[in-house]
Amino acid sequence: MVSKKLYLALILICLLMINVKSTISQNSKKIPDYSLTDRKEIPVEFTWKIEDLYPNEDAWRADKDVVVGLIARIDDLQKNWTASSANMITLLDLISEINIKSGVLSAYSSHQGATDIGDVRFQKMEGELQSIFINFGAKLSFINPDVLAMGKEKFEQYLKEEPKLKPYSFMIEDILRNKDHILPEDQQKIVSMTGLFSSVPSKTANMLNDMEIPPAEVTLQNGTKVALNYANYVKYRGDKNAADRSLVMREFWKHQKTYENTFAILQDGSVKSHFFGAKVKKFDNCLDAKLFGDNIQREVYTNLVKSVKENLNPLHRFLKLKQKLLKLDKYRYEDVYASAVPSVEKLYTFAESEKIIKESLKPLGKEYLDMLDVAYSSRWMDIYPNKNKESGAYSSGVFGVHPYVKLNYNGEYDAVSTATHELGHAMHSYFSNKYQPYPTADYTTFLAEIASTFNENMLMEYLLKSETDDTFKLYILDKYLDQVRGTLYRQTLFADFELAMHEKVEEGKSLTADWLNEKYLSLTREYYGHDKGVCQVDDYIQTEWSKIPHFFYNFYVFQYSTGIISSMALAEMVSNGTEKERDAYLGMLKSGGKDYPINILKEAGVDMTTKGPYEKAFKRFDNLVTEMEKIMTRLNIK
């Protein structure tokens, strides 16, 4: 017989066990882990609905054959295609049909491949499409010269005769705008041949960086030996141990410096290739040649660099706060990637993240939220990691179907932020495709990052208002402001450096390792406040330029900076405005590529040719730094 005292003790133990179990069930979140599960075993509700593209591979192959047949028709239709409005609409509609079908074909093979990179079937399918698309592109070399020969007056006459040509009018007008820079067909074919080798510097640099340069090896404070390939460099440069992250960064770039002369030759060749392309098409310089395509004024680029340099103080305030949070006597460049706030143990189930994202985007109104419901309920998203699934996340619009969003959701705050980011892209694609005909549905790179970072802004603002945990708020602010540092300030530094490289070549000079190192180091010190005692930038970082693949992309990076500036301004306008501001933003999402990106942004309320958007962005950044200071005071962090 159990004594009464022992019986009571057993009851107490049972109650404690129940309480512990209850606490665990409340505070822990079960995030499905399919990382080692074969793709075919993943529950269908967690996968995107690939059958909305094609029910099976047989249907894909049948449509591929249709596209090949359609492309073959171009040879007959190109003859006298500008001789009448009827001929024009016949050919242009055929080209659109080919493009639309090609988009669906490409989406099917690439999305399937992304979810199972070990399945070579999809790699082969993409290879088949590549050869078809190259042939298609080559067949269209007659378009620009023929449009120029036709002229604006005749096209306007055709437009009156055939209203169905209206969707193509922006394309035709843009070709006519380019008349001084379009080469005769025979010369264009010769210039096009440079595509066989123009990417060699970029590919060689990537091969060296990613494959052929043997990694340095370091020994961490705990005795662990680490081979410093780029993945491990990224992993350990933000290590909690200050000595380890300093060792990793210094040794990585010391090792990279060994190859600086080779990278300088490759960079020099790439920039000279850009210069050749600009001059052969009768542009004065590389920047004007690049910006002309999207009709972006040179001042947008130069004003970006000028405005950021005039507003480095908010960045320096943030770095000083990071120094305080990290409890460092001196803040160094190797501390930049260290998280200033320890990761908060907070997980969100996918259902919880859905609710938070929808709540944060309520200011966008019913139409936007209704389509978010469709995105979640109709399986636009592939949610969790699985065996052989490609890492990272992306969104891809498919005209005539719906966008597809790849995630690798793990329940952390970053995963929620990534989900709303990619859904921003998806909604942009959806609304552009819904409200624009195919010829004007595709938006430019200049606009691409606005809708995604807009959503991240809205998420951050919502959580700052709804969360009560100051430590978590501090964590959110640190993450967000560090993202802005990387996207706004760092990418502008890159843009500044890139312009200097091109101007050097335009002066008839070559890019050498010494010049590249000196220029990059001086700019990094300027942006990060080296001479002001904000962040000590030592010589080792001078070769960081050699690891940036975007420097081969010909003035690409500035669009990351202008994108986040625009989204910060738009988020503030929508959050604090009325239906007018909301509808103006939605109007941008619905505009696709119907006009040049600067004009589309102006209609949304952001004029990137003025100082207004920049001032709003820097003010917002500064205000969020102040909010961090207030929270630190409440948490008694000194």
C-alpha positions in Angstrom: 0.0 0.0 0.0 1.3 3.4 -0.9 1.6 5.9 2.0 -0.4 9.1 1.8 2.8 11.2 1.8 4.3 9.2 -1.1 0.9 9.3 -2.9 0.9 13.1 -2.6 4.5 13.3 -3.8 3.6 11.2 -6.9 0.7 13.5 -7.6 3.0 16.5 -7.4 5.5 14.9 -9.7 2.7 14.1 -12.2 1.5 17.7 -12.0 5.0 19.0 -12.6 5.3 16.7 -15.6 2.0 17.9 -17.0 3.1 21.5 -16.5 6.4 20.9 -18.2 4.7 19.2 -21.1 2.2 22.1 -21.3 5.0 24.6 -21.4 6.9 22.8 -24.1 3.8 22.5 -26.3 3.1 26.3 -25.9 6.7 27.6 -26.4 8.0 25.2 -29.0 6.9 25.1 -32.6 6.9 22.0 -34.8 8.3 23.1 -38.1 8.2 20.2 -40.6 11.7 18.9 -41.5 11.7 17.2 -44.9 15.4 18.1 -45.6 16.3 14.4 -46.0 13.0 13.3 -47.6 12.8 12.4 -51.3 10.8 14.9 -53.4 8.1 12.4 -54.3 7.4 11.8 -50.6 6.6 15.4 -49.7 3.0 16.0 -48.8 1.3 17.6 -51.8 -0.1 20.5 -49.8 3.4 21.8 -49.1 4.4 21.8 -52.8 3.6 24.2 -55.6 1.0 23.1 -58.2 3.3 22.3 -61.1 0.5 20.7 -63.0 -1.0 24.2 -63.6 1.9 24.5 -66.1 1.6 21.0 -67.7 0.0 17.8 -66.4 3.0 15.7 -67.3 6.2 15.7 -69.3 4.4 14.4 -72.4 2.3 17.6 -72.5 5.5 19.6 -72.1 7.2 17.9 -75.0 4.1 18.3 -77.2 4.1 22.0 -76.5 7.8 22.2 -77.2 7.2 20.8 -80.6 4.5 23.3 -81.2 6.9 26.1 -80.4 9.5 24.7 -82.8 6.8 24.7 -85.5 5.8 28.3 -84.7 9.4 29.5 -84.8 9.7 28.0 -88.3 6.8 30.1 -89.5 8.9 33.3 -88.9 10.9 32.8 -92.1 7.9 33.2 -94.3 6.2 36.0 -92.3 9.2 38.2 -92.0 9.0 39.0 -95.7 7.2 42.4 -96.1 6.0 42.2 -92.5 6.0 46.0 -92.3 4.2 46.4 -95.7 0.8 46.5 -94.0 -0.9 46.7 -90.6 -2.3 43.2 -91.2 1.2 41.8 -91.9 2.6 43.5 -88.8 -0.1 42.2 -86.4 0.2 38.7 -87.8 4.0 38.5 -87.2 4.0 40.3 -83.8 1.2 38.2 -82.5 3.1 35.1 -83.6 6.2 36.3 -81.7 4.1 36.9 -78.6 2.5 33.5 -78.8 6.0 31.9 -79.0 7.2 34.0 -76.1 4.2 33.1 -73.9 4.6 29.3 -74.6 8.3 29.5 -74.2 7.8 31.1 -70.7 5.6 28.2 -69.6 8.0 25.6 -71.1 10.9 27.2 -69.3 9.0 27.6 -66.0 8.1 23.9 -65.9 11.6 22.6 -66.5 13.4 25.1 -64.3 10.9 24.8 -61.3 11.0 21.1 -61.5 14.8 21.2 -61.5 14.9 23.6 -58.6 13.0 21.2 -56.4 15.1 18.2 -57.3 18.5 19.2 -58.6 19.6 15.6 -58.6 17.2 14.7 -61.4 19.1 15.1 -64.7 15.9 14.9 -66.7 15.1 18.6 -66.0 18.7 19.7 -66.8 18.3 18.0 -70.2 15.0 19.7 -70.8 16.5 23.1 -70.1 19.3 22.3 -72.4 16.8 21.5 -75.2 15.0 24.8 -74.6 18.3 26.8 -74.7 19.1 25.7 -78.2 15.6 26.4 -79.4 15.6 29.9 -77.8 19.0 30.8 -79.3 17.7 29.9 -82.8 14.5 32.0 -82.1 16.6 35.0 -81.0 18.8 34.8 -84.1 15.7 34.8 -86.4 14.5 38.1 -85.0 17.6 40.2 -86.0 15.5 41.8 -88.8 13.0 43.4 -86.4 14.9 46.6 -85.4 16.3 47.5 -88.9 12.9 46.9 -90.5 11.1 49.1 -87.9 13.6 51.9 -88.5 13.1 51.6 -92.3 9.3 51.7 -91.8 9.4 54.9 -89.6 7.1 56.5 -87.1 4.7 58.1 -89.5 3.8 54.8 -91.3 3.4 53.0 -88.0 1.0 55.6 -86.7 -1.0 55.1 -89.9 -1.1 51.4 -89.2 -2.1 52.0 -85.7 -5.2 53.8 -86.9 -6.0 51.0 -89.3 -5.5 48.2 -86.8 -6.2 48.9 -83.1 -4.8 45.5 -82.2 -1.3 47.0 -82.8 -1.7 49.2 -79.7 -0.1 46.8 -77.2 3.0 46.9 -79.4 3.2 50.6 -79.8 5.6 51.1 -76.8 8.0 48.5 -78.2 7.9 50.1 -81.6 8.4 53.6 -80.2 11.3 52.4 -78.1 13.0 50.9 -81.2 12.5 54.3 -83.0 14.0 56.1 -80.0 17.1 53.9 -80.4 17.5 54.8 -84.1 20.9 56.5 -83.6 22.3 53.5 -81.8 21.0 50.6 -83.9 23.5 49.2 -86.4 22.7 47.9 -89.9 21.7 44.3 -89.8 25.0 43.0 -91.2 27.0 45.0 -88.6 24.7 44.0 -85.8 25.3 40.3 -86.7 29.1 40.9 -86.4 28.7 42.7 -83.0 26.4 39.9 -81.8 29.2 37.4 -82.5 31.1 39.1 -79.6 28.6 37.3 -77.3 30.7 34.2 -78.0 33.5 35.6 -75.9 32.4 38.7 -74.1 31.4 36.8 -70.9 34.8 35.0 -70.7 36.2 37.4 -68.0 33.1 36.9 -65.8 33.1 33.1 -66.3 36.8 32.9 -65.6 36.6 35.0 -62.5 33.7 32.8 -61.2 35.6 29.7 -62.0 38.6 30.9 -60.1 36.6 32.1 -57.1 34.2 29.2 -56.9 36.3 26.2 -58.0 40.0 26.6 -58.7 41.6 28.8 -56.0 42.5 26.4 -53.2 41.1 27.7 -49.9 43.2 29.0 -47.1 43.0 27.1 -43.8 42.6 28.6 -40.4 42.4 27.3 -36.8 39.7 28.8 -34.7 39.9 29.6 -31.0 38.4 26.2 -30.0 41.0 24.3 -32.1 38.7 23.7 -35.1 40.4 23.7 -38.4 38.4 25.4 -41.2 39.0 25.4 -44.9 38.1 28.9 -46.0 36.1 28.4 -49.1 33.5 31.2 -49.7 30.7 29.3 -47.9 32.8 29.0 -44.7 34.0 32.6 -45.0 30.4 33.8 -45.1 29.5 31.5 -42.2 32.4 32.5 -39.9 32.8 36.2 -40.8 29.8 36.9 -38.5 30.9 34.5 -35.7 30.1 35.4 -32.1 33.8 35.2 -31.3 35.5 38.5 -32.3 38.9 36.9 -32.6 37.6 34.2 -34.9 35.7 36.5 -37.2 38.8 38.8 -37.4 41.0 35.8 -38.2 38.6 34.5 -40.9 38.2 37.9 -42.7 41.9 38.8 -42.6 43.2 35.4 -43.7 40.5 35.1 -46.4 41.4 38.4 -48.1 45.2 37.9 -47.5 44.9 34.7 -49.5 42.7 36.3 -52.2 45.3 39.0 -52.7 47.7 36.4 -54.1 45.5 36.4 -57.2 44.9 40.1 -57.5 46.8 40.6 -60.7 44.8 37.9 -62.5 41.5 39.3 -61.3 42.6 42.8 -62.4 43.3 41.7 -65.9 39.8 40.0 -66.0 38.1 43.1 -64.7 40.0 45.3 -67.1 38.9 43.1 -70.0 35.3 43.2 -68.9 35.1 46.9 -68.6 36.8 47.4 -71.9 34.2 45.1 -73.4 31.5 47.4 -72.0 33.4 50.4 -73.5 33.6 48.7 -76.9 29.8 48.0 -76.8 29.1 51.6 -75.9 31.3 53.2 -78.6 30.3 50.8 -81.4 26.7 51.9 -80.8 27.7 55.6 -80.8 27.4 56.4 -77.1 29.9 58.8 -75.4 30.4 56.5 -72.4 29.5 53.2 -70.7 27.1 54.6 -68.2 25.0 56.5 -70.7 24.9 53.4 -73.0 23.6 51.2 -70.1 21.0 53.7 -68.8 19.7 54.5 -72.3 17.9 51.1 -72.6 15.5 51.9 -69.8 15.5 55.7 -70.6 17.0 56.5 -67.1 18.6 59.9 -66.8 22.3 59.9 -65.9 21.4 62.1 -62.9 19.5 59.3 -61.3 22.8 57.4 -61.0 25.0 60.3 -60.0 22.5 61.7 -57.6 22.3 58.3 -55.8 26.0 58.3 -55.2 26.0 62.0 -54.2 23.0 61.6 -51.8 24.4 58.6 -50.1 27.7 60.2 -49.5 25.9 63.3 -48.0 23.9 61.0 -45.7 26.5 58.7 -44.2 25.7 59.9 -40.7 22.7 57.6 -40.2 24.9 54.6 -41.1 27.6 55.7 -38.8 25.1 56.1 -35.9 23.9 52.5 -36.6 27.5 51.2 -36.6 28.2 53.0 -33.3 25.1 51.3 -31.8 26.4 47.9 -33.0 29.7 48.6 -31.4 27.9 49.2 -28.1 25.7 46.1 -28.4 28.7 44.0 -29.2 30.6 45.5 -26.3 33.7 46.4 -28.4 36.3 48.9 -27.5 36.9 49.5 -31.2 34.6 48.7 -34.1 36.4 47.2 -37.1 35.3 46.2 -40.6 35.5 42.5 -39.5 32.7 43.2 -37.0 30.3 44.4 -39.7 28.7 41.0 -40.3 28.4 40.1 -36.6 24.8 40.1 -35.3 24.6 42.9 -32.7 21.6 41.3 -31.1 21.6 37.6 -30.2 19.2 35.5 -32.2 15.8 35.4 -30.5 14.5 32.0 -29.9 11.2 32.6 -31.7 9.6 30.4 -34.3 6.6 30.8 -36.5 4.6 28.0 -38.0 3.9 28.6 -41.7 0.2 29.2 -40.8 1.3 31.8 -38.2 3.6 33.5 -40.8 0.7 33.6 -43.2 -1.5 35.4 -40.7 1.3 37.9 -39.8 2.1 38.7 -43.4 -1.6 39.3 -44.3 -2.0 41.5 -41.3 1.0 43.5 -42.2 -0.2 44.1 -45.7 -3.8 45.0 -44.8 -3.1 48.7 -45.8 -3.0 47.5 -49.4 -6.7 46.7 -49.4 -9.1 44.0 -50.5 -7.8 43.2 -54.0 -4.3 42.6 -52.8 -5.3 40.5 -49.8 -7.7 38.5 -51.9 -4.9 37.5 -54.2 -2.7 36.7 -51.2 -5.5 34.3 -50.2 -5.3 32.7 -53.6 -1.5 32.4 -53.5 -1.8 30.5 -50.2 -4.8 28.4 -51.0 -4.0 27.5 -54.6 -0.4 26.3 -54.0 1.6 29.0 -55.6 4.4 28.2 -53.1 6.8 25.3 -52.6 7.3 25.7 -48.9 9.8 23.4 -47.1 13.3 22.1 -47.9 13.5 18.5 -49.3 16.3 16.3 -50.4 18.1 17.8 -53.4 16.0 20.9 -53.4 17.9 24.0 -54.4 18.7 26.3 -51.5 17.5 29.9 -51.2 14.2 31.4 -52.4 12.8 33.0 -55.6 9.6 34.2 -57.2 8.9 33.7 -60.9 6.0 35.1 -62.8 4.5 33.0 -65.7 2.2 34.9 -68.1 -1.1 33.2 -68.5 -0.7 31.0 -65.5 0.3 32.4 -62.1 3.6 33.2 -60.2 5.6 30.4 -58.6 7.4 31.0 -55.2 10.2 28.7 -54.0 10.9 28.9 -50.3 12.9 26.8 -47.8 10.9 27.7 -44.8 12.4 27.0 -41.3 10.1 29.0 -39.0 12.7 31.7 -38.1 12.0 35.4 -38.5 14.3 35.5 -41.6 12.0 32.9 -43.2 8.9 35.0 -42.5 10.7 38.0 -44.0 11.8 36.0 -47.0 8.3 34.7 -47.6 6.8 38.2 -47.7 9.7 39.4 -49.9 9.0 36.7 -52.5 5.3 37.3 -52.3 5.9 40.9 -53.1 7.6 39.8 -56.3 4.7 37.4 -56.9 2.0 40.0 -56.5 3.9 42.4 -58.8 4.0 39.7 -61.5 0.4 38.7 -60.9 -0.9 42.3 -61.2 1.3 43.2 -64.2 0.2 40.1 -66.0 -3.4 40.6 -65.2 -3.6 44.3 -66.2 -1.2 44.4 -69.1 -1.2 42.6 -72.4 1.9 40.4 -73.0 4.0 43.0 -74.9 3.9 45.4 -71.9 3.6 42.9 -69.0 7.3 42.5 -68.1 8.6 45.0 -65.7 12.3 46.1 -65.7 15.1 45.3 -63.2 14.9 48.9 -62.0 11.4 48.2 -60.6 11.9 44.6 -59.7 13.1 44.9 -56.1 10.6 47.6 -55.0 7.5 45.4 -54.4 9.6 42.8 -52.5 11.4 45.2 -50.1 8.1 47.2 -49.7 6.6 44.1 -48.1 9.6 43.7 -45.8 9.1 47.3 -44.7 5.5 46.6 -44.0 6.3 43.5 -42.0 8.9 45.2 -39.9 6.6 48.1 -39.2 3.7 45.8 -38.2 5.9 43.7 -35.8 7.3 46.8 -34.2 3.7 47.9 -33.4 2.3 44.5 -32.4 5.2 42.8 -30.6 5.7 43.5 -26.9 9.1 41.9 -26.4 11.7 44.7 -26.6 14.5 42.2 -27.1 12.7 40.9 -30.2 12.0 44.4 -31.5 15.7 45.2 -31.1 16.6 42.0 -33.0 14.1 42.9 -35.8 15.5 46.5 -36.1 19.1 45.2 -36.2 18.3 42.7 -38.9 16.4 45.2 -41.0 18.9 48.1 -40.7 21.7 45.7 -41.5 19.8 44.7 -44.6 19.5 48.4 -45.6 23.2 48.9 -44.9 24.0 46.1 -47.3 21.4 47.1 -49.9 21.5 50.9 -49.8 24.9 51.9 -48.6 27.1 49.0 -49.7 25.6 48.7 -53.1 26.0 52.4 -53.7 29.6 52.0 -52.7 29.8 49.4 -55.4 28.1 51.7 -57.9 30.6 54.4 -57.0 33.5 52.1 -57.6 32.0 50.7 -60.8 31.7 54.2 -62.3 35.3 55.0 -61.4 36.5 51.8 -63.1 34.6 52.7 -66.3 35.8 56.3 -66.3 39.4 55.1 -65.9 39.1 52.9 -69.0 37.3 55.7 -70.9 40.4 57.9 -70.3 42.4 55.3 -72.3 43.9 53.7 -69.3 44.0 50.1 -67.9 42.8 48.8 -64.6 45.7 47.5 -62.5 45.6 45.7 -59.2 47.3 48.6 -57.5 44.7 51.1 -58.7 41.7 48.9 -58.0 43.0 48.1 -54.5 43.7 51.8 -53.7 40.3 53.0 -55.1 38.3 50.3 -53.4 40.0 50.8 -50.0 39.6 54.6 -50.1 35.9 54.3 -50.9 35.3 51.7 -48.2 37.0 53.9 -45.6 34.9 56.9 -46.7 31.6 55.1 -46.5 32.3 53.3 -43.2 33.7 56.3 -41.5 37.3 55.1 -41.0 38.8 58.6 -40.7 36.0 59.6 -38.3 36.7 56.8 -35.9 33.4 55.0 -36.7 34.7 51.8 -38.2 38.4 50.8 -38.6 38.9 49.6 -42.2 42.3 47.9 -42.5 44.3 47.3 -45.7 43.3 43.7 -46.0 39.8 44.6 -47.4 41.4 46.3 -50.5 40.9 43.2 -52.7 37.2 42.6 -51.9 36.4 43.9 -55.3 37.8 40.7 -56.8 35.1 38.7 -55.2 32.1 40.8 -56.4 30.6 39.1 -59.5 28.2 42.1 -60.1 31.2 44.2 -61.3 31.0 42.2 -64.5 27.3 43.0 -65.0 27.7 46.5 -66.5 26.1 48.9 -64.1 23.6 46.6 -62.4 24.1 47.1 -58.7 22.8 50.7 -58.4 19.3 49.3 -59.0 19.4 47.5 -55.6 20.0 50.9 -54.0 17.3 52.8 -56.0 14.9 49.9 -55.4 15.1 50.0 -51.6 15.0 53.8 -51.5 11.8 53.7 -53.6 10.2 51.0 -51.5 11.0 52.9 -48.2 9.4 56.0 -49.6 6.4 54.1 -50.9 5.9 52.1 -47.7 5.8 55.3 -45.7 3.3 56.9 -48.2 1.0 53.9 -48.0 1.2 53.5 -44.3 0.5 57.1 -43.5 -1.6 58.0 -46.5 -5.1 57.5 -47.8 -6.6 55.3 -50.6 -5.0 57.7 -53.1 -1.5 56.7 -52.0 -2.5 53.0 -51.8 -4.0 53.0 -55.3 -1.0 54.8 -56.7 1.3 52.0 -55.4 -1.1 49.3 -56.7 -1.1 51.2 -60.0 2.7 50.7 -60.2 2.3 47.0 -59.6 -0.3 46.9 -62.4 1.8 48.9 -64.9 4.3 46.1 -65.8 6.5 47.6 -68.5 4.0 49.8 -70.2 6.3 52.8 -69.8 9.8 53.6 -68.8 10.5 52.8 -65.1 11.2 56.3 -64.0 7.8 57.4 -65.4 6.0 54.5 -63.7 7.5 55.4 -60.4 6.5 59.0 -60.8 2.9 57.9 -61.2 3.2 56.0 -58.0 4.4 59.1 -56.2 8.2 58.6 -56.2 10.3 60.8 -58.5 13.9 59.5 -58.5 15.1 62.5 -60.4 14.5 64.6 -57.2 15.9 64.5 -53.7 12.6 63.7 -52.1 12.8 59.9 -52.1 16.4 59.9 -50.8 15.5 62.3 -48.0 12.6 60.1 -46.9 14.8 57.0 -46.9 17.6 58.5 -44.9 15.2 60.0 -42.5 13.5 56.7 -42.0 16.8 54.9 -41.4 17.8 57.6 -38.9 14.5 57.3 -37.1 14.8 53.5 -36.8 18.3 54.0 -35.3 16.7 56.3 -32.8 14.1 53.6 -32.0 16.9 51.2 -31.4 18.4 53.7 -28.9 15.1 54.0 -27.1 14.7 50.2 -26.8 18.3 49.9 -25.5 17.5 52.5 -22.9 14.4 50.5 -21.8 16.5 47.3 -21.7 19.2 49.2 -19.7 21.9 48.4 -22.3 24.8 50.8 -21.9 
